[in-house]
Amino acid sequence: MQRSIAVAATVALILAVSVLAGGAAFAQTAKPAAGGKESWQHTAAVYLLAAGMSGKSSIGNLDADVDVSFSEILENLEIGGMAAYRGTNGQWSVMVNSLFIGLGVTKDLPLGGAAEVDFDQAMLEVDGGWRLAKSLELYFGLRVTDIDMDLEVRPAIGADQIADDRHSWVDPLVGLRCEVPMGAKWSFIGRADVGGFGVGSDFAWQALTHFDWHISKHFGVAFGYVALDMDYEDGEGSDFFKYDIVATGPFAAATFSF
């Protein structure tokens, strides 16, 4: 309960800051180019996410507490990749974010023995945005998540317990995105959204901020911090599946504009 209250307060604060920043820039809304329409601008990014993960996962009656630092993720990473795309014509925007990570982690148990969590996570998010003001966008989207998870508990005393399952779900989401120029070469971007609402996960939230350095017309870099939390449950008894994990950490990206 305390974590839910803290999360709600954090997301609300970021949304409020975005609204205030966008409202301040409302009078500066960009004018269309000649001909009444703005041309589409495209940005693609590939990035490294230095995130840790914490929370709880369950398959049937087998539970595993997940608390993995970034260094442990690097040590146990099997495969991973992240990419993003954004296109905008000034008034409308399209955003696509994708992630795939394969991870296998073994943790010691308090009373001896070990627990092993092996999972593959794939995520694809597609959003459509509408500009409320020069620096503020409202966006709606869908986030598809696929989790293939294996749990194995090997206690010091007693028989080993093994379980595996795979679940996919789709979360609707709604959020705000704020972009504030900071001179000719820099800009600040913040976005926050909430989703799930019982359609896919019970509740999901994401908050992200970063500074973009526009090195040239077609190339730049970004540095920021992201947090993504998903609370998903399905089934009962031996068919029960739970994924309640938050991933947080800094990231760096190379951006390409065209």
Secondary structure, DSSP 8 states (H G I E B T S, - for coil): -HHHHHHHHHHHHHHHHHHHHHHHTGGG-----TTS----EEEEEEEEE--EEEEEEEETTEEEEEEE-HHHHHHHEEEEEEEEEEEE-SSEEEEEEEEEEEEEEEEE-TTSEEEEEEEEEEEEEEEEEEEEETTEEEEEEEEEEEEEEEEEEEESSS--EEEEEEEEEEEEEEEEEEEEEETTTEEEEEEEEEE-TTTSSSEEEEEEEEEEE--SSSEEEEEEEEEEEEEEEE--GGG-EEEEEEEEEEEEEEEEE-
